[in-house]
Amino acid sequence: MTRNIYIIIFCSLFCLLSVACSDDDKKGPSFSIDKEQITLGAEGGKEIVCIESSGSWVATSSAPWVKVSPANGVGSTECEIVVDSSLVNGVRSATIRFTPETQPALMLTVNQTGFDKVVLPASEEIVIEPSAHMDDRYFETEVTANVQFKVEFDFFGAEEWLSTKVEEIELDRGARPRTVKLRFDWKMNTVPEERVADIKFIPVDDADTLKAPAIISVRQKAAVRIEDNRAGDSIALLVINERLNCWSDAWDASENMQYWEGVRLWEDGDEGLPCPEAVGRVRAVEYFLLDTKESIPGEVKYLKYLETLVVQSNVNTMLLSIDLGSEICELGYLKNLVLFSYGLVSLPDEFAKLGKTLEVLNLSGNNFTTIPSVITEENFPKLKSLNFVANRRWTISDLRNKDDVRYENGIGLNINTETDNSLRRLLLWENLEELALSNCYIEGPVPDFAVGEDGVEPYTDADVRAWGGDTIQYLADEGMPKILPNCKSLRLNLNFFTGDLPDWLLYHPYLLEWIPELLIFNQQEQGRNSLGELVRFNNVPLTFDYYYDVFPGMREKYELKEEITEE
């Protein structure tokens, strides 16, 4: 009995095991993944997904910016999910479909946040020196952005000393930021105080709102303090010399300033000494052989008692267009100013402040296109010598070509006396003793004048007496207009004048002093004016007999006498 029971139990267990094995055979291979969702930032990146599988499988992505590696396999492994950086500002999603053999597919969702609208400068603060050579006065910074932007400056002071040019950036990657390099040019700091400015990066499109403001703070160190004393003068001279980048640098800072070449100091007993405190201070200075594209350095204002300033011979003058700064206008004792071949094209309105003292003004060899309006007899009542010789940026002999695109900044001092009163204004300047306008592009007739117009007065018997008797009696008898009565040097040669020489010039008391054959009558050789006319005067005298006939006293003074030789 007992044996039968054991047999029954054994048979039952065998049946159960057989059924269990049969069920397992029907299940097939297993498959699972350890993530259902992943999220990455706009920059993209990689993520690992673990696969548990007893069979083969295949993975496919719904978007090209999501890649799976490996994309198929057999058994368990790790898959690398690679997400590209985003091209949009908003969130984007994709799915990866894992399909096992004989099993339902499993889905993995990939979310990627988009880029914020940003302009991100690489630096929040930049510190620069107070001065440097012009070629070194800039800094560069990288800016990462995915919107078009412009630059605005907040200057914590009146002067604008930073500038830049922003080109449109190429946003060929959608919202993916691009990094560009910007150059900012800066001006020198001439005051002994630090100055600060903010550079603001602002979207061009008002609809683009930045995640955070984009600002760079720029601090410029203070300039060397220049005191109102002899030591301050020496510092100012050296700083100016450095900033003009003079080729001839022969000054030794350890040597007494009185031995510096081109520098002259006030001495006790000098005629015109401004005050006792001026003794030992700089009276005159000359700078030559320069290499600058900027105005006279601002430190010139510290040369308080300067009487004569000569700055000449800049390089590549014809290519320059320099506006003279206002600092030079603070020199209260300046009598002689020579800015020769510097590259100037304009003078500031404040230049009139020099009129209280200025006697000599030489602006020859520059690129003025007209006589600056500030240069008037009213502004400069003490001026005796005015020089605009050789204001030619380019050399041409036919003014019909003056508007050629090659001369986009003008050919030089080109005025037409029939439409421009600049020359007429200068010829009415009673106190001028020298007026030099040679080798420019002045065209039209030499202005004529009538007594009673523009305040023109005739020669009188008082003028005759001042000349010593009846020497110029003819002028008073004829009521000739009195033009440039004190001018002993007039230069109008090598211009583009046409028409008749006026009588006031042909019978001027100082005509023969002017050496008219060279410095008046001869104009640009084979030159043609804007109308294509050959430039020349119609009535150039062949001899000066006409002059001696009306001024017999001049013959003895000027006519060459034949040398008497003994045989």
Secondary structure, DSSP 8 states (H G I E B T S, - for coil): -HHHHHHHHHHHHHHHHHHHHHHHHHH---EEES-SEEEE-TT-EEEEEEEEESSEEEEEESSTTEEEESSEEESSEEEEEEE---SSSS-EEEEEEEEETTS--EEEEEEE------EEES-SEEEE-S---GGG-EEEEEEEESS-EEEEEEESSS---EEE-------TTTTS-EEEEEEEEE----SSS-EEEEEEEEESSTT---SS-EEEEEEE-------SSHHHHHHHHHHHHHHHT-S-----TTS-GGGSTTEEE--TT-TT---GGGTTSEEEEEEEEE--SS-S-GGGGG-TT--EEEEEEETTGGG--EE--SGGGG-TT--EEEEESS-EEE--GGGGGGGGT--EEE-TTS--SS--TT--TTT-TT--EEE-TT-BSS--SBGGGTT-GGGTT-SBS--BTTT--HHHHHHT-TT-SEEE--SS--EE------TTSTT--B--HHHHHHTSSSTTHHHHHHT-B--STT-SEEE--SSEEEE---HHHHT-TTGGGG-HHHHTS--STT-B-TTS-B-EETT--SSSHHHHHH-HHHHHHHS--------
